[in-house]
């Protein structure tokens, strides 16, 4: 039985945890504690995690290998199956659940609009690494989608932002009051727009800040970023904080846990140091304007 990493897992009432899955055994998590040592090494090969839907995971029928640098621990066949019945891919328009529209702030001038199932609460905002955010409205899926499109067209707010941009701004954030003011002002502009779907209930613009959840005040500026794991590659350090899929170590190393998904991770031998492939982190100056592509 092999427990494979599924990446970082956030919950609305707690901190981050590492997710694990083993075929025939289900899923479990290991809570992470800021300030504590963190050490792991990859073993074997990185394998496809199959398809997770409605809280259940269907194993990949071939246990296919996954490239080390891929941000998605799925083989092409499982990825296609996943997207064939997906709200995010617009292939499940009949979803009867209530959805919420939100504004998510990642840094000065870097704001996106998105939707999430109401039952998930703020988990989606934690997963994306949103530093501050506010709800805009709630209602049926298609009404939420139309509102998302309205904001994109009228305010120039994208629905996707390259993740490297979010990371690059994380160490140069203004005060919480300034973050709240920027989100609040945009919320007011959005709420005043004509053309909101009648079935979408507007929500007050209460701004939530994730400084404590991510330990933002303790995060060192990103220096290097892990770009891939290979068999026996190790990461060793002290966990300073976490945001979205990223683990921030005290020495400035950032580990995107999407690259850990699909690996069996074990405790490295005593005395090991980080030898996983890394690259310099993008400087804050590259995180400028918005981009509606990703």
N, C-alpha and C positions, 0 to 999 in steps of 0.2 A: 504493500500500500504506500503510495507516494502522495504526500500533501504538497500541492502546488500553490504558489502565491497567486492571488487574484488582484493585487494592488492595494492601495490605501482605501479604507472604508470609513466614512463619516456617518455620524448619527446626530439627530437634532438635539439630543440631551447630553451628549458626551463628546470626548475628544477623538482624535484619529486612532485607527487600529489597522493592522495588517490583516487582510483577508486570505483565507486558505480554502482549498477545495481538494477533496480526494474522491475518486469515483467509488461509489458504493458507501461512502461515509458522510457525504454531504459537505457542508461548509462550517467554518468556525472563524473566529477572529482572535488576534493577539493585541491587546491595547498597547499604545505607545505612550511613553512618559517623557516629557521634555526635560532636558538636563541629564538624562541617563545615557550610558554607553549604548551604541548600536553597532552590531557587527554581523555580517552574513557573507556567505560565499555560495556561488551557483554550483549545482551538481547535475550531471547528466546532460540532457538536451532540453531546450525550451519547447514545450508542446502546446498545441491548441487547447483552449479551455472550453470549446464547444459553444453552446448557445444558452444564455440565461434569460428566462422569460417567466414572469409572474412569480418570481422568487425561487424558481427551480431551474437547475442546470441540466441540460441534455449533453452528455459527453460527445466529443467529436468521434465519429465512427471509425476513423483511421488513426486517431491520436497523432495527427500530422505535426511535423516540425514547423516552427514559426521563426522567421528571421530575427536575429538578435536586435536589430535596430528598429524594428517595427513597433509603433506605439499601440498596436492592437494585437492582443494575444489570441488571434483567431486565424485559421486557415481561410483561403478564399471561399471555399464552399460554405463554411459555417458563417462567415461574414455576410454572404449573400442571403442565407436563410434568415439571419438576424434582421437584416434590413427589409426583408419581405413582409414583415409584420411589425412595423416600427412607427411610432408617432414622430420621432426625430427625422425619419426619412420620408415622412408623409405617405406611408403605406398602411396606416391604420386610422383612417379618418373617422371611423365609426366608434371610436373609443367613447364609452358613455360616462366616463369619470369627469368630475369637476376639475378644471385647470385654473392656475393662477398665472397672471402676467407680472413680470418683475423688471426692475431696473437694477443692473449690477455694475458697481464702480470698482475699477482696478487700479486707477491712478489718475492724476490730473488730465482731464480731457479724454479719458479712456473708459467709456461707458457702453454697455450693451443692453439690449432688450431680449427677453426670453420668456419661455413658458415652462411650467412644471406641474405635474399632477398635485392637486391640493393635499392628498394624503401623505405626500413626501415631506411636507413642511419646508423648512429651509435647507434640507440636505443638498439639494441641487446647487445652492449658492456656495455651500462649503466645498462641494466637489469641484466647482469651477475656480475656486480661489478668490471669490469676490471679497474685497476688503470691506465694502459697505454696500448696502442694498435696500430696496424698499419695494413693497407690493404695489401694483397699479390697479389690478382688478381680478375678478374671479367669474367663471362661467363655463359654458360648454367649450369643448376643444376648438371647434371652428370659429367661434366668436373670439377666443383667445388668439388664434392664429391671425384673424383679420386685424385685431388690435396691434399685434406685433408688426404686421405689414404697414399699418397706418403710421406707427412711430418711425419705422425705417424710412418711409417716404417723406414724412412731414418734418422730422427733426434730424434726419441723417444719422440716426443711431443704428449701428449694425446689430445683427443677431449672432455674429461670431467674431472672435478676435484671436489672432495667432498667440499661442500660449507663451512663446518666448517673450512677447511684449509684456504680458502680465508679470512674468518673473522679473524682468529687467527693472520695472518700476517699484518692486516690492520693498527695496531698501531705501527709497527716496520718497517717502509718503509725507504729505502735509499733516497737520494736526487733525484729530478726530472731528473737531468742530468744522474745519474747512471741508472735510470729506462729506459730512452731513449736509452742509450748506449746498454743495454742488449737486448732490443727489436730490435734495429737496427742491432746488430751483428747477431741475429738469423734470421732476415729478409734477410740479405745478404747470409747466408748459405742456406736458403730455396730457394732464387732466383737462386742460382748457381747449384741447383740439376738438373741432367738430368731426362728426362721423364715427364716433364710437358705436359699436354694435349695441343694440338695445338689450340684448340678453347678457351683456357683460356688466356685472355689478362693480362700480368704482370702489376702490379701497383707499383709506387715508394713507398719507405718505409718511408713515413712521419709519425712520431710517435705523437700520440695524448695523452695528459695526462688529467686525470679526477680529479686532486687534487681540483680544484675550484668547479666543479659540485658536488662532494661528501663532500666538506668542510673537507678534510682530515687533514688539519693542526689544526683543532679545535676538532678532535675526541679524546675523552678519551679512554684509553685502555679498551676493553670489560671486565667487571667484572662478570656479570650474563646475561643469555639469557632466554627469555620467552620460555617455552616449550609447553604451551597449554593455551587456554582460556576456561573458563566454564561460564555458565550463571551468570551474575552479577560480574564476575571478572573484575578488573580495572587495568589500567596502567596510571600513572600520572608522569609527569616530564617535562623537557625542551629539545626540539629537538636540538641536537648539529650538526647532519649531517645525511646523508643517503648514502648508497652504495648498488647497486643491490636491493634485496628485503628487506634489513635491514634498520631499523630506529635506530640510535644511540642516546641515551639520555645522558644528561650531567653527570648523576650519574654513568655512566658505564653500564647501562642496554641496551641490544640490543633486539629489537623486530623484528622478522622475519615476515613480513607482509603476507607471504603465510599462516601463521597460523590464520590470521585475516579474510582471504577470506571466504565468506559464512556466516559470522556473521552479525547481525544487531548491529551496534555500536552506543551508545548514550553517552551523556555527564554525567559523574558521579556526585554524590552529592558533594557539597562543603566539603572540609576537607578530602576527600578520598585520600588514598595513594595506591601505587601499591600493589596488592595482588594476581595478576595472578601467576600461577605456574612458577617457574624459576629454573635454574640450573647454577652452575658455568661455566663460559666461558672456552673453551679449551685454555690452555696456549700456547703461541707462539711456544714453543719447540715441540709441537705435530704436527706442520704444515709442517714438513720437506719435504721429497721427493715427486715425482709425482706418480700419480695413474691413470691408464687409464680406470678405471671402471665407475666413475661417475663424 
